[in-house]
Amino acid sequence: MLNLIARGYRRKEIASLLQLSPHTIVNHIRHIYEKLEVSSRNEAVYEACQQGLIRIYE
């Protein structure tokens, strides 16, 4: 899911792609933020890249 966030997909788009409810996506994103200790999409993507969890450029 973090890869989709990094690519700029919105919550509703992610929900549709993963066939989950938008509410579930919000909860997952909140947990990602908590684990990465961040408070925004940009911070989450940056921190995930720094930790090697995702790669933006391939």
Protein Blocks (a to p, Z undefined) as FASTA:
>chain_A
ZZmmmnopafklmmmmnopafklmmmmmmmmmmmnopabfklmmmmmmmnopacfbZZ
